[in-house]
């Protein structure tokens, strides 16, 4: 906005424009922190993902992990591009601001709904695959989605009236309009989370297997229940904090959806990795140490040959490989060789592959 247009505004309109400008600066910066957080957590947990998730057989759970894991990264990247591109002068229009608000809410809701599907299936498993429990939760899930969409439509219509009522748009992006019924947007999802949490608490109280330790380790039921409770605490805190920002009556500024999207994806991804890791190490009798590894490559020098060559010849090993004399055998069955013909060190190789069938012992 140029100075000529600014001077034509009343004092109240200037104050409103300044407030909208300052409120848009916060999500512009916070969303970058959310992106760094998501990428940092991705690389920190990538080794566990490769070890425990990539090696898992194809299943719905594996698909949901990859969906939530990488959709979160794409979603936060979208938040960054959307917020920073809208800060470019001349990009934003009133109609674009009106359309983008429900778009970002739907994209964020897809992440939350995906996580709630996983939690529903966990409750289903905890209650011995009870179809009644599954159908009951599925119906409530559908009701929560319908409630979310209904409130979103009402808020979009209200937002349209407010945006067109502004004398001008702020210099940086779309106006951060909260208050009114915006606080109710995530209430249906929160109520559904309370229902799932109630199922988890009930199972914790009545389940004997949850309190039974096998070989001094927790049962799978206990791990599932603990993770459900921790997950609920984190997600409930996020939803409550988001509502406090939206209410407008508190002094908490609007941070945008970036931190919410990041925290939800990181929490769920770590929860799934932890459960899979527990299953591999405690229930399947395996772990990262049982996965195939490449043999360690070692090298020897001429001094090593001179100090060990005589002992190798006494053991009759030098005749096995001609000019390649084995020096030592590792715990993994790898054999060290050195080539005496050209005086250069070579790597550890398998004795049977290099020397052929071994001679019978005398």
Residue pairs with C-beta under 8 A, 6 or more apart in sequence:
1 17
1 168
1 171
5 168
6 14
9 17
9 167
9 168
13 167
13 168
16 166
16 167
17 167
17 168
17 170
20 170
20 175
20 176
21 170
21 171
21 172
23 175
23 176
23 253
23 254
24 87
24 170
24 172
24 173
24 174
24 175
24 176
25 172
26 253
26 254
26 255
26 256
27 83
27 176
27 254
27 255
27 256
27 258
28 83
28 84
28 87
28 172
28 173
30 255
30 256
30 258
30 259
31 76
31 79
31 80
31 83
31 84
31 256
31 258
31 259
32 80
33 258
33 259
34 76
34 79
34 258
34 259
34 261
34 262
35 76
35 77
35 79
35 80
35 258
35 262
37 259
37 262
37 266
38 72
38 73
38 76
38 262
38 265
38 266
39 73
41 266
41 269
41 270
42 69
42 73
45 269
45 270
45 273
48 273
48 277
49 69
49 273
51 288
51 291
52 273
52 276
52 277
52 280
53 62
53 65
53 66
53 272
53 273
53 276
55 291
56 62
56 276
60 121
61 118
61 121
61 272
64 114
64 117
64 118
64 272
65 269
65 272
65 273
67 114
68 111
68 114
68 115
68 118
68 265
68 268
68 269
68 272
69 265
69 269
71 110
71 111
71 114
71 265
72 111
72 261
72 262
72 264
72 265
72 266
72 269
73 265
75 107
75 108
75 111
75 261
75 265
76 258
76 261
76 262
76 265
78 107
79 104
79 256
79 257
79 258
79 261
80 258
82 100
82 104
83 173
83 256
83 258
85 91
86 92
86 96
86 100
86 172
86 173
86 174
87 172
87 173
89 171
92 169
92 173
92 174
94 163
94 164
94 169
96 174
97 163
97 169
97 174
97 175
98 156
98 159
98 160
98 163
100 174
101 155
101 156
101 159
101 174
102 152
102 153
102 156
104 257
105 152
105 185
105 257
106 152
108 257
108 260
108 261
109 145
109 148
109 189
111 261
111 264
111 265
112 189
112 264
113 141
113 145
115 235
115 264
115 268
116 141
116 144
116 189
116 192
116 193
116 196
117 141
118 268
118 272
119 196
119 228
119 231
120 134
120 137
120 138
120 141
120 196
122 224
122 228
123 133
123 137
123 196
123 199
123 200
123 203
123 228
124 130
124 133
124 134
124 137
125 224
126 199
126 200
126 203
126 207
126 221
126 224
126 225
127 133
127 199
127 203
133 199
137 195
137 196
137 199
140 192
140 195
141 192
143 188
143 192
144 188
144 189
144 191
144 192
145 188
146 188
147 187
147 188
148 185
148 186
148 188
148 189
151 181
151 184
151 185
151 187
151 188
152 185
154 181
155 180
155 181
155 182
155 185
158 180
158 181
159 177
162 175
162 177
163 169
163 174
163 175
163 177
166 175
169 175
176 254
178 245
178 246
178 247
178 248
178 254
179 246
179 247
179 248
179 249
180 248
182 246
182 247
182 248
183 243
183 246
183 247
185 246
186 239
186 242
186 243
187 243
189 239
190 236
190 239
190 240
193 232
193 235
193 236
193 239
194 236
196 228
196 232
197 228
197 229
197 232
197 236
200 225
200 228
200 229
200 232
201 229
203 210
203 221
203 225
204 210
204 225
204 229
207 221
207 225
209 219
209 221
209 222
210 219
210 221
210 222
210 225
211 222
212 219
213 219
217 282
218 226
220 278
220 279
220 283
223 274
223 275
223 278
224 275
227 271
227 274
227 275
230 271
231 267
231 268
231 271
234 263
234 267
235 264
235 267
238 260
238 263
238 264
241 252
242 260
244 250
244 252
245 252
245 253
245 254
245 255
246 254
280 286
280 287
281 287
295 330
295 332
295 334
295 348
296 330
296 332
296 334
296 348
297 347
297 348
298 330
298 336
298 347
298 348
299 345
299 346
299 347
300 327
300 336
300 338
300 345
301 345
302 343
304 327
304 338
305 325
305 327
305 338
305 340
308 327
308 328
309 318
309 325
309 340
312 318
312 325
312 326
312 327
313 325
317 325
317 326
318 325
320 326
320 351
320 355
320 358
320 359
321 337
321 351
321 354
321 355
323 339
323 340
323 341
324 337
324 338
324 339
324 340
324 346
324 354
324 355
325 337
325 338
325 340
326 335
326 336
326 337
326 351
327 336
327 337
327 338
328 335
328 336
329 335
329 336
329 351
330 336
330 348
333 350
334 348
334 349
334 350
335 348
335 349
335 350
335 351
335 354
336 348
337 346
337 347
337 348
337 349
337 354
338 345
338 346
339 345
339 346
351 358
352 358
